[in-house]
Amino acid sequence: MNRQLEICHGEPMERVMLQELGFNTRDEAMAFLKKLWQQEKTECPICGEKLELLHKKAKKSDCDWQCRNCNKIYRTMHLLNEINEQMPE
């Protein structure tokens, strides 16, 4: 799979892929995305640190999140596409 590296706050960040998150079911994965979309306090499934809006200052989107601890970017629309492809109902 193609990884997307981005620079955010001067540091390289890597887009997280569904397989890294360890979700066992579609419902579990969708519950995670829904928490992000509702801007609920959510921890990074990889390292456990709090996720933050990626574009907090610009207020561009509430669909993209980041973990400053492990430098992962959570692009929820990409994750949704992966869920639909890899975890069909």
Jmol script that loads the backbone (N, CA, C; Angstrom):
load data "model"
ATOM      1  N   MET A   1       0.836  -1.188   0.000  1.00  0.00           N
ATOM      2  CA  MET A   1       0.000   0.000   0.000  1.00  0.00           C
ATOM      3  C   MET A   1       0.876   1.246   0.000  1.00  0.00           C
ATOM      4  N   ASN A   2       0.381   2.249  -0.621  1.00  0.00           N
ATOM      5  CA  ASN A   2       1.127   3.489  -0.751  1.00  0.00           C
ATOM      6  C   ASN A   2       0.969   4.338   0.502  1.00  0.00           C
ATOM      7  N   ARG A   3       2.063   4.656   1.131  1.00  0.00           N
ATOM      8  CA  ARG A   3       2.057   5.503   2.318  1.00  0.00           C
ATOM      9  C   ARG A   3       2.181   6.956   1.881  1.00  0.00           C
ATOM     10  N   GLN A   4       1.509   7.817   2.585  1.00  0.00           N
ATOM     11  CA  GLN A   4       1.576   9.237   2.267  1.00  0.00           C
ATOM     12  C   GLN A   4       2.286   9.944   3.412  1.00  0.00           C
ATOM     13  N   LEU A   5       3.441  10.520   3.109  1.00  0.00           N
ATOM     14  CA  LEU A   5       4.176  11.303   4.096  1.00  0.00           C
ATOM     15  C   LEU A   5       3.836  12.764   3.923  1.00  0.00           C
ATOM     16  N   GLU A   6       3.647  13.433   5.032  1.00  0.00           N
ATOM     17  CA  GLU A   6       3.339  14.850   5.001  1.00  0.00           C
ATOM     18  C   GLU A   6       4.220  15.558   6.009  1.00  0.00           C
ATOM     19  N   ILE A   7       4.370  16.836   5.832  1.00  0.00           N
ATOM     20  CA  ILE A   7       5.107  17.647   6.794  1.00  0.00           C
ATOM     21  C   ILE A   7       4.087  18.483   7.551  1.00  0.00           C
ATOM     22  N   CYS A   8       4.119  18.361   8.860  1.00  0.00           N
ATOM     23  CA  CYS A   8       3.197  19.127   9.695  1.00  0.00           C
ATOM     24  C   CYS A   8       3.996  19.665  10.877  1.00  0.00           C
ATOM     25  N   HIS A   9       3.962  20.945  11.091  1.00  0.00           N
ATOM     26  CA  HIS A   9       4.715  21.587  12.164  1.00  0.00           C
ATOM     27  C   HIS A   9       6.200  21.246  12.062  1.00  0.00           C
ATOM     28  N   GLY A  10       6.702  21.130  10.833  1.00  0.00           N
ATOM     29  CA  GLY A  10       8.114  20.891  10.613  1.00  0.00           C
ATOM     30  C   GLY A  10       8.558  19.449  10.766  1.00  0.00           C
ATOM     31  N   GLU A  11       7.623  18.536  11.068  1.00  0.00           N
ATOM     32  CA  GLU A  11       7.976  17.134  11.264  1.00  0.00           C
ATOM     33  C   GLU A  11       7.262  16.269  10.230  1.00  0.00           C
ATOM     34  N   PRO A  12       7.929  15.217   9.751  1.00  0.00           N
ATOM     35  CA  PRO A  12       7.244  14.307   8.835  1.00  0.00           C
ATOM     36  C   PRO A  12       6.174  13.504   9.575  1.00  0.00           C
ATOM     37  N   MET A  13       5.021  13.392   8.954  1.00  0.00           N
ATOM     38  CA  MET A  13       3.928  12.620   9.535  1.00  0.00           C
ATOM     39  C   MET A  13       3.459  11.617   8.491  1.00  0.00           C
ATOM     40  N   GLU A  14       3.048  10.468   8.938  1.00  0.00           N
ATOM     41  CA  GLU A  14       2.670   9.392   8.048  1.00  0.00           C
ATOM     42  C   GLU A  14       1.183   9.090   8.201  1.00  0.00           C
ATOM     43  N   ARG A  15       0.488   8.963   7.082  1.00  0.00           N
ATOM     44  CA  ARG A  15      -0.938   8.639   7.130  1.00  0.00           C
ATOM     45  C   ARG A  15      -1.111   7.212   7.630  1.00  0.00           C
ATOM     46  N   VAL A  16      -1.971   7.053   8.603  1.00  0.00           N
ATOM     47  CA  VAL A  16      -2.227   5.745   9.185  1.00  0.00           C
ATOM     48  C   VAL A  16      -3.098   4.916   8.235  1.00  0.00           C
ATOM     49  N   MET A  17      -2.843   3.624   8.214  1.00  0.00           N
ATOM     50  CA  MET A  17      -3.617   2.689   7.397  1.00  0.00           C
ATOM     51  C   MET A  17      -4.482   1.844   8.325  1.00  0.00           C
ATOM     52  N   LEU A  18      -5.613   1.418   7.848  1.00  0.00           N
ATOM     53  CA  LEU A  18      -6.574   0.662   8.648  1.00  0.00           C
ATOM     54  C   LEU A  18      -5.934  -0.541   9.328  1.00  0.00           C
ATOM     55  N   GLN A  19      -5.106  -1.274   8.624  1.00  0.00           N
ATOM     56  CA  GLN A  19      -4.514  -2.498   9.179  1.00  0.00           C
ATOM     57  C   GLN A  19      -3.650  -2.221  10.416  1.00  0.00           C
ATOM     58  N   GLU A  20      -3.137  -1.012  10.571  1.00  0.00           N
ATOM     59  CA  GLU A  20      -2.308  -0.662  11.723  1.00  0.00           C
ATOM     60  C   GLU A  20      -3.121  -0.482  13.002  1.00  0.00           C
ATOM     61  N   LEU A  21      -4.418  -0.258  12.868  1.00  0.00           N
ATOM     62  CA  LEU A  21      -5.233   0.132  14.009  1.00  0.00           C
ATOM     63  C   LEU A  21      -5.731  -1.039  14.838  1.00  0.00           C
ATOM     64  N   GLY A  22      -5.696  -2.233  14.299  1.00  0.00           N
ATOM     65  CA  GLY A  22      -6.048  -3.424  15.062  1.00  0.00           C
ATOM     66  C   GLY A  22      -7.525  -3.600  15.362  1.00  0.00           C
ATOM     67  N   PHE A  23      -8.381  -3.007  14.555  1.00  0.00           N
ATOM     68  CA  PHE A  23      -9.813  -3.200  14.762  1.00  0.00           C
ATOM     69  C   PHE A  23     -10.205  -4.591  14.284  1.00  0.00           C
ATOM     70  N   ASN A  24     -11.046  -5.266  15.076  1.00  0.00           N
ATOM     71  CA  ASN A  24     -11.459  -6.622  14.739  1.00  0.00           C
ATOM     72  C   ASN A  24     -12.743  -6.671  13.924  1.00  0.00           C
ATOM     73  N   THR A  25     -13.558  -5.640  14.061  1.00  0.00           N
ATOM     74  CA  THR A  25     -14.849  -5.638  13.360  1.00  0.00           C
ATOM     75  C   THR A  25     -15.083  -4.286  12.697  1.00  0.00           C
ATOM     76  N   ARG A  26     -15.997  -4.303  11.742  1.00  0.00           N
ATOM     77  CA  ARG A  26     -16.405  -3.068  11.073  1.00  0.00           C
ATOM     78  C   ARG A  26     -17.027  -2.101  12.077  1.00  0.00           C
ATOM     79  N   ASP A  27     -17.850  -2.627  12.998  1.00  0.00           N
ATOM     80  CA  ASP A  27     -18.496  -1.776  13.998  1.00  0.00           C
ATOM     81  C   ASP A  27     -17.478  -1.050  14.873  1.00  0.00           C
ATOM     82  N   GLU A  28     -16.418  -1.749  15.236  1.00  0.00           N
ATOM     83  CA  GLU A  28     -15.363  -1.143  16.052  1.00  0.00           C
ATOM     84  C   GLU A  28     -14.672  -0.014  15.278  1.00  0.00           C
ATOM     85  N   ALA A  29     -14.363  -0.255  14.015  1.00  0.00           N
ATOM     86  CA  ALA A  29     -13.712   0.757  13.179  1.00  0.00           C
ATOM     87  C   ALA A  29     -14.633   1.957  12.962  1.00  0.00           C
ATOM     88  N   MET A  30     -15.898   1.701  12.702  1.00  0.00           N
ATOM     89  CA  MET A  30     -16.845   2.795  12.472  1.00  0.00           C
ATOM     90  C   MET A  30     -17.072   3.609  13.747  1.00  0.00           C
ATOM     91  N   ALA A  31     -17.093   2.961  14.895  1.00  0.00           N
ATOM     92  CA  ALA A  31     -17.257   3.675  16.167  1.00  0.00           C
ATOM     93  C   ALA A  31     -16.095   4.648  16.378  1.00  0.00           C
ATOM     94  N   PHE A  32     -14.882   4.223  16.009  1.00  0.00           N
ATOM     95  CA  PHE A  32     -13.713   5.091  16.114  1.00  0.00           C
ATOM     96  C   PHE A  32     -13.880   6.322  15.216  1.00  0.00           C
ATOM     97  N   LEU A  33     -14.273   6.112  13.955  1.00  0.00           N
ATOM     98  CA  LEU A  33     -14.464   7.243  13.035  1.00  0.00           C
ATOM     99  C   LEU A  33     -15.561   8.180  13.523  1.00  0.00           C
ATOM    100  N   LYS A  34     -16.643   7.628  14.027  1.00  0.00           N
ATOM    101  CA  LYS A  34     -17.750   8.463  14.506  1.00  0.00           C
ATOM    102  C   LYS A  34     -17.313   9.347  15.665  1.00  0.00           C
ATOM    103  N   LYS A  35     -16.470   8.808  16.553  1.00  0.00           N
ATOM    104  CA  LYS A  35     -15.956   9.625  17.660  1.00  0.00           C
ATOM    105  C   LYS A  35     -15.156  10.805  17.123  1.00  0.00           C
ATOM    106  N   LEU A  36     -14.347  10.560  16.108  1.00  0.00           N
ATOM    107  CA  LEU A  36     -13.564  11.649  15.528  1.00  0.00           C
ATOM    108  C   LEU A  36     -14.474  12.683  14.878  1.00  0.00           C
ATOM    109  N   TRP A  37     -15.446  12.228  14.099  1.00  0.00           N
ATOM    110  CA  TRP A  37     -16.344  13.157  13.414  1.00  0.00           C
ATOM    111  C   TRP A  37     -17.172  13.983  14.393  1.00  0.00           C
ATOM    112  N   GLN A  38     -17.454  13.416  15.567  1.00  0.00           N
ATOM    113  CA  GLN A  38     -18.215  14.142  16.586  1.00  0.00           C
ATOM    114  C   GLN A  38     -17.298  14.943  17.507  1.00  0.00           C
ATOM    115  N   GLN A  39     -16.009  14.929  17.201  1.00  0.00           N
ATOM    116  CA  GLN A  39     -14.978  15.651  17.942  1.00  0.00           C
ATOM    117  C   GLN A  39     -14.955  15.266  19.416  1.00  0.00           C
ATOM    118  N   GLU A  40     -15.197  13.977  19.684  1.00  0.00           N
ATOM    119  CA  GLU A  40     -15.080  13.459  21.044  1.00  0.00           C
ATOM    120  C   GLU A  40     -13.612  13.215  21.366  1.00  0.00           C
ATOM    121  N   LYS A  41     -13.279  13.289  22.620  1.00  0.00           N
ATOM    122  CA  LYS A  41     -11.916  12.999  23.051  1.00  0.00           C
ATOM    123  C   LYS A  41     -11.591  11.557  22.661  1.00  0.00           C
ATOM    124  N   THR A  42     -10.546  11.397  21.847  1.00  0.00           N
ATOM    125  CA  THR A  42     -10.206  10.090  21.299  1.00  0.00           C
ATOM    126  C   THR A  42      -8.710   9.866  21.404  1.00  0.00           C
ATOM    127  N   GLU A  43      -8.343   8.644  21.802  1.00  0.00           N
ATOM    128  CA  GLU A  43      -6.930   8.292  21.910  1.00  0.00           C
ATOM    129  C   GLU A  43      -6.463   7.612  20.635  1.00  0.00           C
ATOM    130  N   CYS A  44      -5.195   7.780  20.354  1.00  0.00           N
ATOM    131  CA  CYS A  44      -4.555   7.113  19.227  1.00  0.00           C
ATOM    132  C   CYS A  44      -4.557   5.603  19.484  1.00  0.00           C
ATOM    133  N   PRO A  45      -5.122   4.809  18.581  1.00  0.00           N
ATOM    134  CA  PRO A  45      -5.129   3.362  18.777  1.00  0.00           C
ATOM    135  C   PRO A  45      -3.727   2.742  18.737  1.00  0.00           C
ATOM    136  N   ILE A  46      -2.758   3.477  18.235  1.00  0.00           N
ATOM    137  CA  ILE A  46      -1.399   2.946  18.124  1.00  0.00           C
ATOM    138  C   ILE A  46      -0.611   3.180  19.410  1.00  0.00           C
ATOM    139  N   CYS A  47      -0.642   4.410  19.945  1.00  0.00           N
ATOM    140  CA  CYS A  47       0.200   4.716  21.113  1.00  0.00           C
ATOM    141  C   CYS A  47      -0.589   5.132  22.352  1.00  0.00           C
ATOM    142  N   GLY A  48      -1.886   5.438  22.194  1.00  0.00           N
ATOM    143  CA  GLY A  48      -2.713   5.783  23.348  1.00  0.00           C
ATOM    144  C   GLY A  48      -2.755   7.259  23.709  1.00  0.00           C
ATOM    145  N   GLU A  49      -2.014   8.089  22.989  1.00  0.00           N
ATOM    146  CA  GLU A  49      -2.048   9.532  23.264  1.00  0.00           C
ATOM    147  C   GLU A  49      -3.289  10.163  22.638  1.00  0.00           C
ATOM    148  N   LYS A  50      -3.646  11.346  23.124  1.00  0.00           N
ATOM    149  CA  LYS A  50      -4.832  12.054  22.636  1.00  0.00           C
ATOM    150  C   LYS A  50      -4.619  12.540  21.201  1.00  0.00           C
ATOM    151  N   LEU A  51      -5.626  12.331  20.356  1.00  0.00           N
ATOM    152  CA  LEU A  51      -5.591  12.838  18.986  1.00  0.00           C
ATOM    153  C   LEU A  51      -6.056  14.287  18.968  1.00  0.00           C
ATOM    154  N   GLU A  52      -5.490  15.063  18.046  1.00  0.00           N
ATOM    155  CA  GLU A  52      -5.843  16.471  17.881  1.00  0.00           C
ATOM    156  C   GLU A  52      -6.241  16.719  16.435  1.00  0.00           C
ATOM    157  N   LEU A  53      -7.067  17.737  16.235  1.00  0.00           N
ATOM    158  CA  LEU A  53      -7.402  18.135  14.870  1.00  0.00           C
ATOM    159  C   LEU A  53      -6.134  18.499  14.122  1.00  0.00           C
ATOM    160  N   LEU A  54      -6.000  18.040  12.898  1.00  0.00           N
ATOM    161  CA  LEU A  54      -4.819  18.331  12.097  1.00  0.00           C
ATOM    162  C   LEU A  54      -4.762  19.807  11.722  1.00  0.00           C
ATOM    163  N   HIS A  55      -5.891  20.373  11.361  1.00  0.00           N
ATOM    164  CA  HIS A  55      -5.960  21.758  10.907  1.00  0.00           C
ATOM    165  C   HIS A  55      -6.638  22.632  11.961  1.00  0.00           C
ATOM    166  N   LYS A  56      -6.206  22.497  13.186  1.00  0.00           N
ATOM    167  CA  LYS A  56      -6.856  23.190  14.297  1.00  0.00           C
ATOM    168  C   LYS A  56      -6.900  24.700  14.087  1.00  0.00           C
ATOM    169  N   LYS A  57      -5.801  25.300  13.699  1.00  0.00           N
ATOM    170  CA  LYS A  57      -5.751  26.756  13.556  1.00  0.00           C
ATOM    171  C   LYS A  57      -6.486  27.238  12.312  1.00  0.00           C
ATOM    172  N   ALA A  58      -6.349  26.521  11.212  1.00  0.00           N
ATOM    173  CA  ALA A  58      -6.978  26.954   9.962  1.00  0.00           C
ATOM    174  C   ALA A  58      -8.450  26.588   9.908  1.00  0.00           C
ATOM    175  N   LYS A  59      -8.863  25.664  10.749  1.00  0.00           N
ATOM    176  CA  LYS A  59     -10.247  25.173  10.776  1.00  0.00           C
ATOM    177  C   LYS A  59     -10.697  24.733   9.389  1.00  0.00           C
ATOM    178  N   LYS A  60      -9.775  24.092   8.661  1.00  0.00           N
ATOM    179  CA  LYS A  60     -10.086  23.611   7.314  1.00  0.00           C
ATOM    180  C   LYS A  60     -11.066  22.461   7.335  1.00  0.00           C
ATOM    181  N   SER A  61     -10.846  21.518   8.244  1.00  0.00           N
ATOM    182  CA  SER A  61     -11.620  20.291   8.212  1.00  0.00           C
ATOM    183  C   SER A  61     -11.622  19.653   9.589  1.00  0.00           C
ATOM    184  N   ASP A  62     -12.733  19.014   9.929  1.00  0.00           N
ATOM    185  CA  ASP A  62     -12.757  18.234  11.162  1.00  0.00           C
ATOM    186  C   ASP A  62     -12.675  16.741  10.844  1.00  0.00           C
ATOM    187  N   CYS A  63     -12.223  16.439   9.642  1.00  0.00           N
ATOM    188  CA  CYS A  63     -12.089  15.050   9.206  1.00  0.00           C
ATOM    189  C   CYS A  63     -10.666  14.523   9.362  1.00  0.00           C
ATOM    190  N   ASP A  64      -9.714  15.387   9.559  1.00  0.00           N
ATOM    191  CA  ASP A  64      -8.318  14.971   9.628  1.00  0.00           C
ATOM    192  C   ASP A  64      -7.778  15.206  11.031  1.00  0.00           C
ATOM    193  N   TRP A  65      -7.153  14.171  11.585  1.00  0.00           N
ATOM    194  CA  TRP A  65      -6.642  14.211  12.952  1.00  0.00           C
ATOM    195  C   TRP A  65      -5.184  13.814  12.948  1.00  0.00           C
ATOM    196  N   GLN A  66      -4.494  14.118  14.043  1.00  0.00           N
ATOM    197  CA  GLN A  66      -3.086  13.762  14.152  1.00  0.00           C
ATOM    198  C   GLN A  66      -2.766  13.306  15.565  1.00  0.00           C
ATOM    199  N   CYS A  67      -1.736  12.476  15.656  1.00  0.00           N
ATOM    200  CA  CYS A  67      -1.153  12.106  16.938  1.00  0.00           C
ATOM    201  C   CYS A  67       0.248  12.693  16.945  1.00  0.00           C
ATOM    202  N   ARG A  68       0.475  13.614  17.821  1.00  0.00           N
ATOM    203  CA  ARG A  68       1.798  14.253  17.893  1.00  0.00           C
ATOM    204  C   ARG A  68       2.837  13.338  18.516  1.00  0.00           C
ATOM    205  N   ASN A  69       2.388  12.314  19.221  1.00  0.00           N
ATOM    206  CA  ASN A  69       3.332  11.412  19.860  1.00  0.00           C
ATOM    207  C   ASN A  69       3.977  10.448  18.854  1.00  0.00           C
ATOM    208  N   CYS A  70       3.155   9.794  18.032  1.00  0.00           N
ATOM    209  CA  CYS A  70       3.707   8.823  17.079  1.00  0.00           C
ATOM    210  C   CYS A  70       3.730   9.352  15.643  1.00  0.00           C
ATOM    211  N   ASN A  71       3.373  10.632  15.453  1.00  0.00           N
ATOM    212  CA  ASN A  71       3.429  11.306  14.148  1.00  0.00           C
ATOM    213  C   ASN A  71       2.585  10.628  13.074  1.00  0.00           C
ATOM    214  N   LYS A  72       1.411  10.166  13.455  1.00  0.00           N
ATOM    215  CA  LYS A  72       0.478   9.568  12.499  1.00  0.00           C
ATOM    216  C   LYS A  72      -0.628  10.564  12.186  1.00  0.00           C
ATOM    217  N   ILE A  73      -1.070  10.540  10.937  1.00  0.00           N
ATOM    218  CA  ILE A  73      -2.201  11.363  10.499  1.00  0.00           C
ATOM    219  C   ILE A  73      -3.380  10.435  10.242  1.00  0.00           C
ATOM    220  N   TYR A  74      -4.521  10.788  10.789  1.00  0.00           N
ATOM    221  CA  TYR A  74      -5.750  10.038  10.607  1.00  0.00           C
ATOM    222  C   TYR A  74      -6.640  10.800   9.640  1.00  0.00           C
ATOM    223  N   ARG A  75      -6.666  10.367   8.397  1.00  0.00           N
ATOM    224  CA  ARG A  75      -7.533  10.960   7.380  1.00  0.00           C
ATOM    225  C   ARG A  75      -8.783  10.089   7.340  1.00  0.00           C
ATOM    226  N   THR A  76      -9.838  10.579   7.990  1.00  0.00           N
ATOM    227  CA  THR A  76     -11.011   9.738   8.212  1.00  0.00           C
ATOM    228  C   THR A  76     -11.696   9.291   6.923  1.00  0.00           C
ATOM    229  N   MET A  77     -11.684  10.119   5.911  1.00  0.00           N
ATOM    230  CA  MET A  77     -12.342   9.714   4.660  1.00  0.00           C
ATOM    231  C   MET A  77     -11.555   8.588   3.980  1.00  0.00           C
ATOM    232  N   HIS A  78     -10.231   8.614   4.071  1.00  0.00           N
ATOM    233  CA  HIS A  78      -9.420   7.512   3.537  1.00  0.00           C
ATOM    234  C   HIS A  78      -9.667   6.238   4.341  1.00  0.00           C
ATOM    235  N   LEU A  79      -9.746   6.390   5.665  1.00  0.00           N
ATOM    236  CA  LEU A  79     -10.015   5.222   6.509  1.00  0.00           C
ATOM    237  C   LEU A  79     -11.393   4.641   6.216  1.00  0.00           C
ATOM    238  N   LEU A  80     -12.382   5.502   5.989  1.00  0.00           N
ATOM    239  CA  LEU A  80     -13.719   5.026   5.646  1.00  0.00           C
ATOM    240  C   LEU A  80     -13.689   4.222   4.354  1.00  0.00           C
ATOM    241  N   ASN A  81     -12.960   4.709   3.362  1.00  0.00           N
ATOM    242  CA  ASN A  81     -12.824   3.954   2.108  1.00  0.00           C
ATOM    243  C   ASN A  81     -12.184   2.596   2.350  1.00  0.00           C
ATOM    244  N   GLU A  82     -11.154   2.541   3.197  1.00  0.00           N
ATOM    245  CA  GLU A  82     -10.498   1.269   3.507  1.00  0.00           C
ATOM    246  C   GLU A  82     -11.454   0.331   4.235  1.00  0.00           C
ATOM    247  N   ILE A  83     -12.240   0.859   5.162  1.00  0.00           N
ATOM    248  CA  ILE A  83     -13.220   0.037   5.879  1.00  0.00           C
ATOM    249  C   ILE A  83     -14.205  -0.568   4.884  1.00  0.00           C
ATOM    250  N   ASN A  84     -14.717   0.257   3.979  1.00  0.00           N
ATOM    251  CA  ASN A  84     -15.690  -0.235   2.990  1.00  0.00           C
ATOM    252  C   ASN A  84     -15.088  -1.306   2.077  1.00  0.00           C
ATOM    253  N   GLU A  85     -13.808  -1.176   1.770  1.00  0.00           N
ATOM    254  CA  GLU A  85     -13.149  -2.160   0.903  1.00  0.00           C
ATOM    255  C   GLU A  85     -12.759  -3.427   1.643  1.00  0.00           C
ATOM    256  N   GLN A  86     -12.271  -3.281   2.878  1.00  0.00           N
ATOM    257  CA  GLN A  86     -11.697  -4.412   3.592  1.00  0.00           C
ATOM    258  C   GLN A  86     -12.628  -5.057   4.612  1.00  0.00           C
ATOM    259  N   MET A  87     -13.646  -4.341   5.041  1.00  0.00           N
ATOM    260  CA  MET A  87     -14.569  -4.856   6.062  1.00  0.00           C
ATOM    261  C   MET A  87     -16.009  -4.674   5.584  1.00  0.00           C
ATOM    262  N   PRO A  88     -16.367  -5.276   4.477  1.00  0.00           N
ATOM    263  CA  PRO A  88     -17.758  -5.084   4.008  1.00  0.00           C
ATOM    264  C   PRO A  88     -18.740  -5.637   5.032  1.00  0.00           C
ATOM    265  N   GLU A  89     -19.928  -5.093   4.993  1.00  0.00           N
ATOM    266  CA  GLU A  89     -20.949  -5.503   5.972  1.00  0.00           C
ATOM    267  C   GLU A  89     -21.281  -6.922   5.884  1.00  0.00           C
TER     268      GLU A  89
END
end "model"
wireframe off; spacefill off
backbone 0.3
color backbone group
